[in-house]
Amino acid sequence: MIEQRDTVDGAHFAFTDRWGGVSAVPYEELNLGGAVGDDPDAVRTNRELAAKSLGLDPAQVVWMNQVHGADVVVVDGPWGSAAQIPSVDAVVTARRGLALAVLTADCTPVLLADPVAGIAAAAHAGRPGMIAGVVPAAVRAMVELGAEPSRIVARTGPAVCGRCYEVPDAMRAEVAAVEPAAHAETRWGTPAVDVSAGVHAQLERLGVRDREQSPVCTLESQDHFSYRRDRTTGRLAGYVWLD
């Protein structure tokens, strides 16, 4: 199943769960990640199924080789080959109709769109990327293309929540020194990090007011892939595009 959220002015956001694909255990079913050990043919079929269910051409979806950094690339079309896909954690486009995709399995998928300017972005914000500033970098790239932060619509998808993302106390302190809003505590009272809260705090400071956060915790939900829970598992995808 894919959750799609649309705005009246033509921005489209979608987040997948793990069901409705063809991958076998432990990637069952709708694994969209091509670098986790799954059968490449199954991943290709899953990407086709997901895209077509959203009314998208699978060949016109832009993917990334995500590396937990803060590099951003501006794109105006799909990559010519897999070898051309760059190692970045955010993609931005000024081409309406071009879908951008981000893969996650606990990290926060961040989808951004300025429907007036026709600028969209997708970012992969794990703990390292959030600290490094991948989301502010994506917003800056959008602004350079003509977007206005006050017009940007932001949607973040299923991710591990601050009540479940346990980390050593020193790591929490390191994260909180960069982004205080990410300081969290697990349900059982140990140090934790809330990446999605950190992302939304960054967006708020940048002037992005229209923001929504998924209530789904990937570690708690058996309907979603979670690396922290299962280690060997599939990847969810978030998609953004503009009419």
C-alpha positions in Angstrom: 0.0 0.0 0.0 1.2 3.5 -0.8 0.1 6.6 1.1 -0.3 9.6 -1.2 -0.8 13.1 -0.1 -1.6 15.8 -2.6 -2.1 19.6 -2.4 -4.7 21.6 -4.3 -2.0 23.4 -6.2 -0.4 20.3 -7.7 2.2 19.0 -5.3 2.3 15.2 -4.8 3.9 13.3 -2.0 3.9 9.5 -1.5 5.3 7.1 1.0 5.4 3.3 0.6 5.0 0.5 3.2 6.3 -3.0 2.7 3.3 -4.6 1.1 2.2 -5.2 -2.5 5.5 -6.2 -4.1 7.2 -9.4 -5.3 10.3 -9.7 -3.1 10.8 -12.8 -1.0 11.7 -13.0 2.7 13.5 -11.2 4.3 12.7 -8.4 1.8 9.0 -9.1 1.6 7.3 -7.6 -0.2 7.7 -4.1 -1.7 11.4 -3.6 -1.3 12.5 -0.7 -3.4 16.2 -0.6 -2.4 18.7 -1.9 -5.0 21.7 -2.3 -2.7 20.4 -4.5 0.2 20.9 -8.0 -1.3 17.5 -8.5 -2.9 17.0 -10.0 -6.4 17.6 -7.1 -8.8 14.6 -8.3 -11.0 12.3 -8.2 -8.0 13.5 -4.7 -7.1 12.9 -3.6 -10.7 9.4 -5.1 -10.7 8.7 -3.4 -7.3 9.8 0.0 -8.6 7.6 -0.4 -11.7 4.6 -1.4 -9.5 5.1 1.5 -7.2 5.5 4.1 -9.9 2.6 2.9 -12.0 0.3 2.9 -8.9 1.1 6.6 -8.6 0.6 7.3 -12.3 4.3 7.7 -12.9 6.6 6.4 -15.6 9.1 4.2 -13.8 11.8 5.3 -16.2 11.2 9.0 -15.1 11.9 8.5 -11.4 15.2 9.9 -10.1 17.0 7.8 -7.5 20.1 8.5 -5.4 23.1 6.5 -4.1 22.6 7.6 -0.5 25.7 8.0 1.7 24.5 9.8 4.9 26.0 13.1 3.9 24.7 16.5 3.0 25.5 16.8 -0.7 22.8 17.9 -3.1 22.4 17.6 -6.8 20.1 19.5 -9.1 18.5 17.3 -11.8 16.4 17.9 -14.9 15.9 14.3 -15.9 16.5 10.7 -15.0 20.1 9.3 -15.0 21.2 7.7 -18.2 22.6 4.6 -16.4 23.1 3.2 -12.9 26.8 4.2 -13.2 25.7 7.9 -13.5 23.7 8.0 -10.3 25.7 10.2 -7.9 26.4 9.6 -4.2 24.3 12.3 -2.7 21.5 12.6 -0.1 19.3 15.1 -1.7 18.0 15.8 -5.2 16.3 19.0 -6.4 14.5 19.7 -9.7 12.8 22.6 -11.5 11.2 20.2 -13.9 7.5 19.7 -13.4 6.4 16.1 -13.7 9.8 14.6 -12.8 9.5 12.4 -9.7 12.3 12.4 -7.1 12.7 9.4 -4.8 14.4 8.7 -1.5 15.0 5.4 0.2 14.7 4.7 3.9 14.4 2.0 6.6 14.4 4.1 9.8 15.9 7.4 8.5 13.6 10.3 7.8 12.5 10.7 4.2 12.0 14.5 3.6 9.9 15.6 0.6 9.7 19.3 -0.3 7.9 21.3 -2.9 7.2 24.9 -3.9 4.2 24.5 -6.3 4.3 28.2 -7.3 8.0 28.1 -8.4 7.8 24.5 -9.7 10.7 23.4 -7.5 10.8 20.0 -5.7 13.3 18.2 -3.6 13.8 14.8 -1.8 16.3 14.3 1.0 17.5 11.4 3.0 18.0 12.5 6.7 19.5 10.0 9.0 21.2 11.0 12.1 24.5 11.9 10.3 22.7 13.7 7.5 20.5 15.7 9.9 23.6 16.8 11.8 25.5 17.6 8.6 22.5 19.8 7.4 21.3 17.9 4.4 17.8 19.4 4.7 18.9 23.0 5.0 21.2 22.3 2.0 18.3 21.0 0.0 16.2 24.1 0.9 19.1 26.4 -0.1 19.3 24.7 -3.5 15.6 25.1 -4.0 15.8 28.8 -3.1 18.7 29.3 -5.6 16.3 27.9 -8.3 13.5 30.4 -7.3 11.7 28.7 -4.4 10.5 30.7 -1.4 10.7 29.0 2.0 7.3 30.4 3.0 5.8 28.6 0.0 7.5 25.3 0.5 5.4 22.4 1.5 7.3 19.8 3.6 6.2 16.2 4.3 8.3 13.7 6.3 7.5 10.0 6.1 7.7 6.9 8.4 10.9 6.8 10.4 12.2 5.5 13.7 10.8 7.7 16.5 12.6 9.3 19.4 11.0 6.9 21.8 12.7 4.0 20.1 16.0 5.3 18.7 18.3 4.5 21.6 21.8 5.8 21.4 24.8 6.2 23.8 24.5 9.3 26.0 27.6 10.8 24.4 26.1 10.4 20.9 22.9 12.1 22.1 24.9 15.0 23.5 26.8 15.3 20.2 23.5 15.4 18.2 21.8 17.8 20.6 24.8 20.2 20.5 24.0 20.7 16.8 20.2 20.3 16.9 18.6 20.6 20.4 15.2 19.5 19.2 16.6 16.0 18.4 17.3 15.4 22.1 15.0 12.5 23.2 14.5 9.7 25.7 13.3 6.2 25.0 10.1 4.9 26.5 12.3 2.9 28.9 14.2 6.0 30.0 17.5 5.8 28.1 19.2 8.4 25.8 17.7 8.7 22.4 17.7 10.8 19.2 14.6 12.1 17.4 15.7 12.7 13.9 12.3 13.8 12.5 11.9 16.3 15.3 15.4 17.7 14.4 14.4 17.9 10.7 11.2 19.8 11.5 13.1 22.2 13.8 15.5 22.9 11.0 12.7 23.5 8.5 10.9 25.8 11.0 14.0 28.0 11.3 14.3 28.2 7.6 10.8 29.6 7.3 9.1 26.5 6.0 5.7 26.6 7.7 3.6 24.0 5.9 4.9 20.8 7.5 3.5 17.5 8.3 5.2 14.5 10.0 4.1 10.9 9.6 3.0 9.3 12.9 4.5 5.9 11.9 7.5 4.6 13.7 9.2 2.1 11.4 10.7 0.1 14.3 7.3 -0.3 15.9 5.4 -1.0 12.7 5.5 -4.4 11.2 4.1 -2.9 8.0 7.3 -1.0 7.4 10.9 -2.0 6.9 13.3 -1.2 9.9 17.0 -1.7 9.7 17.4 -1.3 13.5 14.8 -4.0 14.1 15.7 -6.5 11.4 19.1 -5.5 9.9 18.7 -7.5 6.7 15.6 -6.0 5.3 14.1 -3.9 2.4 13.8 -0.2 1.9 10.8 2.1 1.8 10.5 5.0 -0.7 9.2 8.5 -0.6 8.3 10.2 -3.9 7.6 13.9 -4.7 6.6 15.5 -8.0 4.7 18.6 -9.2 2.1 19.0 -11.9 
